[in-house]
Amino acid sequence: MNSFQEFESLSNNKEMMNTNPTMNITNTSSSSSAMMAISTSSSTSASSSSTTSPPSISTTTSPSRYENQKRRDWNTFGQYLRNHRPPLSLSRCSGANVLEFLRYLDQFGKTKVHTQICPFYGHPNPPAPCPCPLRQAWGSLDALIGRLRAAFEENGGKPEANPFGARAVRLYLREVRDVQAKARGISYEKKKRKRPPQPPPPPPSNATTSDL
């Protein structure tokens, strides 16, 4: 097709558009109504989705301080078993191994335990420093054994095979309590709660009887 034929075809198309103005308007109006329908439906769907789907609220509960400390103690004991020579598995752990672990922790203690030859033996508030060793306090060891005993059973251990509940461990804790109580001049005995005084009973009412 030459340039003339192209121009002629363009002219014919232009004349058809001029002779049929209604078709052009109809197409324009139909496209406008279609766009309005699309925008209306999209806005309606957006508003309906915003009203039907409430915002999701995530509720996360953080573990308590006790749970965090129990997890740290359990990890520390596991690290101790891995570093043991020879290495120990949890299934082969006994009360004797627990006692070794407690004695191992004494090197990190901060409680002064006076020896019997120390002039401050039995003194709750020594006036001067002394070369007596530092140990783990009995209260800290007792709480530690309680957490490890619970963690052992939570991690699949059987209560009857719990090394932290062995009789040797209980006796060791009792011995540590008595030794530290004498050396530091303090008492670990639980104080008995005083019962509140009971109110006196009401006086008997004098009932008067009349003879019929």
C-alpha positions as CSV (number, residue, x, y, z in Angstrom):
1,M,0.0,0.0,0.0
2,N,1.4,3.5,-1.0
3,S,1.1,6.7,0.9
4,F,-2.0,7.8,-1.0
5,Q,-3.9,4.6,-0.2
6,E,-2.9,5.1,3.5
7,F,-4.2,8.6,3.5
8,E,-7.4,7.5,1.8
9,S,-8.1,4.9,4.3
10,L,-7.5,7.4,7.1
11,S,-9.9,9.8,5.5
12,N,-12.6,7.1,5.2
13,N,-12.2,6.2,8.8
14,K,-12.4,9.8,9.8
15,E,-15.6,10.2,7.8
16,M,-17.2,7.2,9.4
17,M,-16.4,8.6,12.9
18,N,-18.0,11.9,11.9
19,T,-21.1,10.3,10.4
20,N,-21.6,8.1,13.5
21,P,-21.1,10.4,16.4
22,T,-23.5,8.4,18.6
23,M,-21.4,5.3,18.3
24,N,-18.4,7.2,19.7
25,I,-20.4,8.7,22.5
26,T,-22.0,5.3,23.3
27,N,-18.6,3.7,23.5
28,T,-17.3,6.5,25.7
29,S,-20.3,6.5,28.0
30,S,-20.2,2.7,28.2
31,S,-16.5,2.7,29.1
32,S,-17.1,5.5,31.7
33,S,-20.0,3.5,33.3
34,A,-17.8,0.4,33.3
35,M,-15.0,2.2,35.0
36,M,-17.5,3.6,37.6
37,A,-18.8,0.1,38.2
38,I,-15.3,-1.3,38.7
39,S,-14.3,1.5,41.1
40,T,-17.6,1.2,43.0
41,S,-17.3,-2.6,43.3
42,S,-13.6,-2.3,44.4
43,S,-14.4,0.3,47.0
44,T,-17.3,-1.8,48.2
45,S,-15.2,-4.9,48.5
46,A,-12.4,-3.0,50.2
47,S,-14.9,-1.6,52.8
48,S,-16.5,-4.9,53.3
49,S,-13.1,-6.6,53.8
50,S,-12.1,-4.0,56.3
51,T,-15.3,-4.5,58.3
52,T,-15.4,-8.3,58.1
53,S,-11.8,-9.0,59.0
54,P,-10.9,-7.6,62.4
55,P,-7.2,-7.0,63.2
56,S,-5.5,-10.0,64.6
57,I,-4.0,-9.6,68.1
58,S,-1.1,-11.8,68.9
59,T,-1.0,-12.9,72.5
60,T,2.5,-14.1,73.6
61,T,3.3,-15.0,77.2
62,S,6.9,-14.7,78.3
63,P,8.3,-17.4,80.6
64,S,8.5,-16.5,84.3
65,R,11.7,-15.8,86.1
66,Y,11.6,-19.2,87.7
67,E,11.3,-20.9,84.3
68,N,14.2,-18.9,82.9
69,Q,16.4,-19.8,85.9
70,K,15.5,-23.5,85.7
71,R,16.4,-23.6,82.0
72,R,19.8,-22.0,82.7
73,D,20.5,-24.4,85.6
74,W,19.6,-27.3,83.4
75,N,21.9,-26.1,80.6
76,T,24.7,-25.6,83.2
77,F,24.4,-29.1,84.5
78,G,24.4,-30.5,81.0
79,Q,27.6,-28.6,80.2
80,Y,29.1,-30.0,83.4
81,L,28.3,-33.6,82.3
82,R,29.8,-33.0,78.9
83,N,33.0,-31.6,80.4
84,H,33.2,-34.4,82.9
85,R,36.2,-36.8,82.5
86,P,35.1,-39.3,81.3
87,P,31.9,-37.6,79.9
88,L,28.7,-38.7,81.5
89,S,25.3,-39.2,80.0
90,L,22.2,-38.1,81.8
91,S,20.9,-41.7,82.0
92,R,24.0,-42.8,83.9
93,C,24.0,-39.8,86.3
94,S,23.6,-40.7,89.9
95,G,23.4,-38.9,93.2
96,A,27.1,-39.1,93.6
97,N,27.6,-37.1,90.4
98,V,25.1,-34.5,91.7
99,L,27.2,-34.2,94.9
100,E,30.3,-33.7,92.7
101,F,28.5,-30.9,90.8
102,L,27.5,-29.2,94.0
103,R,31.1,-29.2,95.3
104,Y,32.2,-28.0,91.9
105,L,29.9,-24.9,92.3
106,D,31.5,-24.0,95.7
107,Q,34.4,-22.3,93.8
108,F,31.9,-19.7,92.6
109,G,30.3,-19.1,96.0
110,K,30.1,-15.8,97.7
111,T,29.2,-16.8,101.2
112,K,31.8,-16.7,103.9
113,V,31.9,-19.9,105.9
114,H,34.1,-19.6,109.0
115,T,36.1,-22.5,110.1
116,Q,36.2,-23.6,113.8
117,I,39.7,-22.1,114.3
118,C,38.5,-18.7,113.0
119,P,38.0,-16.1,115.8
120,F,34.7,-15.1,114.0
121,Y,33.3,-18.6,114.1
122,G,29.6,-18.4,115.0
123,H,29.7,-14.6,114.6
124,P,26.8,-13.3,112.4
125,N,28.5,-10.0,111.7
126,P,32.3,-10.3,111.8
127,P,34.0,-7.0,112.4
128,A,37.0,-7.7,110.2
129,P,37.9,-9.8,107.2
130,C,39.3,-13.3,107.6
131,P,40.8,-15.9,105.2
132,C,38.0,-18.4,105.5
133,P,36.7,-19.9,102.3
134,L,33.8,-18.8,100.2
135,R,31.0,-21.3,99.6
136,Q,27.7,-21.6,98.0
137,A,25.0,-20.6,100.5
138,W,22.7,-23.4,101.6
139,G,19.6,-21.6,100.4
140,S,21.0,-21.3,96.9
141,L,21.9,-25.0,96.7
142,D,18.6,-26.1,98.1
143,A,16.7,-24.0,95.5
144,L,19.1,-25.2,92.7
145,I,18.3,-28.8,93.5
146,G,14.6,-28.1,93.5
147,R,14.8,-26.6,90.0
148,L,17.0,-29.4,88.6
149,R,14.8,-32.0,90.1
150,A,11.8,-30.5,88.3
151,A,13.7,-30.0,85.1
152,F,14.8,-33.7,85.1
153,E,11.3,-35.0,85.1
154,E,10.1,-32.3,82.6
155,N,12.8,-33.6,80.1
156,G,11.6,-37.2,80.2
157,G,13.2,-38.5,83.3
158,K,11.4,-40.9,85.6
159,P,10.7,-39.7,89.2
160,E,12.1,-42.9,90.7
161,A,15.3,-42.5,88.8
162,N,15.7,-38.8,89.6
163,P,19.3,-38.3,90.8
164,F,18.5,-34.9,92.3
165,G,16.1,-36.6,94.7
166,A,18.5,-39.2,95.9
167,R,18.9,-39.7,99.7
168,A,22.6,-38.8,99.5
169,V,21.7,-35.4,98.1
170,R,19.2,-34.7,100.8
171,L,21.7,-35.6,103.5
172,Y,24.3,-33.4,102.0
173,L,22.0,-30.4,101.9
174,R,21.1,-31.0,105.5
175,E,24.8,-31.2,106.5
176,V,25.6,-28.0,104.6
177,R,22.7,-26.2,106.3
178,D,23.9,-27.3,109.8
179,V,27.5,-26.4,109.2
180,Q,26.8,-23.0,107.8
181,A,24.3,-22.2,110.5
182,K,26.9,-22.9,113.2
183,A,29.7,-21.2,111.3
184,R,27.8,-18.0,110.5
185,G,25.9,-17.9,113.7
186,I,22.5,-17.9,112.0
187,S,19.5,-20.1,112.1
188,Y,17.9,-21.7,109.1
189,E,14.9,-23.1,111.0
190,K,11.6,-22.1,109.5
191,K,9.7,-19.7,111.8
192,K,6.4,-21.0,112.8
193,R,3.6,-18.8,111.9
194,K,1.9,-17.3,115.0
195,R,-1.8,-18.0,114.9
196,P,-3.9,-14.8,115.4
197,P,-5.5,-14.6,118.8
198,Q,-8.9,-16.2,118.9
199,P,-11.7,-13.9,120.0
200,P,-13.2,-14.8,123.4
201,P,-16.4,-16.7,123.2
202,P,-19.6,-14.7,123.7
203,P,-21.1,-14.7,127.2
204,P,-24.1,-17.0,127.7
205,S,-27.3,-15.3,127.3
206,N,-29.5,-15.3,130.5
207,A,-32.8,-16.5,129.4
208,T,-35.7,-15.5,131.6
209,T,-38.6,-17.9,132.0
210,S,-42.0,-16.9,133.2
211,D,-44.3,-19.3,135.1
212,L,-47.5,-19.9,133.4
